[in-house]
Amino acid sequence: MLKLAALITALTVAAPVAMASPWSAFHPRRAEVNDRLANQNARVDAGVRDGQLTRGQAAQLHREDHAIRNQERGMAARDGGHITAHDQRVLNHEENQVSGQIHGERRGN
């Protein structure tokens, strides 16, 4: 009985903390930015697999995406776990540039 009471107490205390975390991790703006980054990383990996990108090109593109991801995390940390609409526009612009690089390099331009 004492163990059950301790478990209930622990869950009652931990539940609000656990509920606060998904908000920041799954905020719609953050989710969109991170989904795009994941998609771009998959495109780079596919380019290496099909021979359209060298490992060096892929490494550079991954570094650029990693820098955008770190920037997104910094913005979210500054704004209480979410990113602002302005932050999202900035990140989308940067992702568009990397996306264009991926497209160009996979086409041999």
C-alpha positions in Angstrom: 0.0 0.0 0.0 2.8 2.4 0.8 4.5 1.6 -2.5 1.2 2.4 -4.3 0.9 5.7 -2.5 4.5 6.6 -3.4 3.9 5.7 -7.0 0.7 7.8 -7.2 2.6 10.8 -5.6 5.5 10.4 -8.0 3.2 10.4 -11.0 1.2 13.3 -9.7 4.3 15.4 -9.3 5.9 14.2 -12.6 2.8 14.6 -14.8 2.8 18.4 -15.1 6.6 18.4 -15.9 6.1 15.6 -18.6 3.1 17.5 -20.0 5.2 20.7 -20.4 8.0 19.1 -22.4 5.9 17.9 -25.4 4.6 21.4 -25.9 8.0 22.7 -26.7 9.2 19.6 -28.6 6.1 19.4 -30.8 5.2 23.1 -31.3 3.9 23.3 -34.8 6.5 25.8 -36.1 9.3 23.8 -34.6 7.8 20.6 -36.0 7.7 22.1 -39.5 11.2 23.3 -39.4 12.5 20.0 -38.0 10.5 18.0 -40.5 12.0 20.0 -43.4 15.5 19.4 -41.9 14.9 15.7 -41.7 13.6 15.7 -45.3 16.7 17.5 -46.5 19.0 15.1 -44.7 17.2 12.2 -46.3 17.6 13.9 -49.8 21.3 14.3 -49.1 21.7 10.6 -48.0 19.7 9.5 -51.1 22.1 11.6 -53.3 25.1 9.8 -51.8 23.4 6.4 -52.4 22.6 7.1 -56.0 26.0 8.6 -56.7 24.7 12.2 -57.4 26.5 13.6 -54.4 30.0 12.9 -53.1 30.6 12.2 -49.4 32.3 15.6 -49.2 29.3 17.4 -50.7 27.0 15.5 -48.3 29.1 16.3 -45.3 29.0 20.0 -46.2 25.2 19.9 -46.7 24.8 18.0 -43.4 26.9 20.6 -41.6 24.7 23.4 -43.0 21.5 21.6 -41.9 23.1 20.9 -38.5 23.8 24.7 -38.1 20.2 25.5 -38.9 19.0 22.9 -36.4 21.3 24.4 -33.7 20.0 27.9 -34.6 16.4 26.6 -34.2 17.2 25.1 -30.8 18.7 28.4 -29.7 15.7 30.4 -30.8 13.4 28.0 -29.0 15.4 28.2 -25.8 15.2 32.0 -26.0 11.4 32.0 -26.5 10.3 29.5 -23.9 10.4 26.3 -26.0 8.8 27.6 -29.2 9.9 29.7 -32.2 8.2 32.9 -33.3 6.7 33.4 -36.7 9.7 35.6 -37.6 12.1 32.9 -36.4 10.3 30.4 -38.6 10.6 32.7 -41.7 14.4 33.1 -41.1 14.9 29.4 -40.7 12.7 28.6 -43.8 14.8 31.1 -45.8 18.0 29.3 -44.7 16.4 25.9 -45.4 15.4 27.1 -48.9 19.0 28.0 -49.6 20.3 24.6 -48.6 17.4 22.9 -50.5 18.5 24.7 -53.6 22.1 23.6 -53.0 21.0 20.0 -52.7 19.0 20.2 -55.9 21.8 21.9 -57.8 24.5 19.5 -56.6 22.3 16.4 -57.3 21.8 17.7 -60.8 25.5 18.3 -61.3 25.3 22.1 -61.5 
